[in-house]
Amino acid sequence: MEKNMKIKVTNRDNGTVGYTIPDLNVRRIFMAGETKEIDIEELRKLADKLGIPVANTLMGIGTYPAESE
C-alpha cells in the first residue's frame, strides 16, 4: 500500500466515538454516521495501539478483540 494512502473510516455506531494517538499528536472524534478519510499510517499506529493485526484489519478480514465480560 502507498505510504500517503487515505482510507475512508465510518462510525457505524449511534453515538460519538473517538481515539487518540499521542505519538502522532492526533485526536479524532466521529459523530454518529460520520465518515472521514484517514491516513494509512495513522490507522497502522491505531491498530498497533489496540493490538489488532494490521494486515487483517486493513483487508477487512480481521475482527476486533472481544470485550471481556
Summary of the structure (lengths in Angstrom):
residues: 69
radius of gyration: 12.3
end to end distance: 36.4
largest distance: 38.5
contacts: 137
relative contact order: 0.22
helix: 28%
strand: 29%
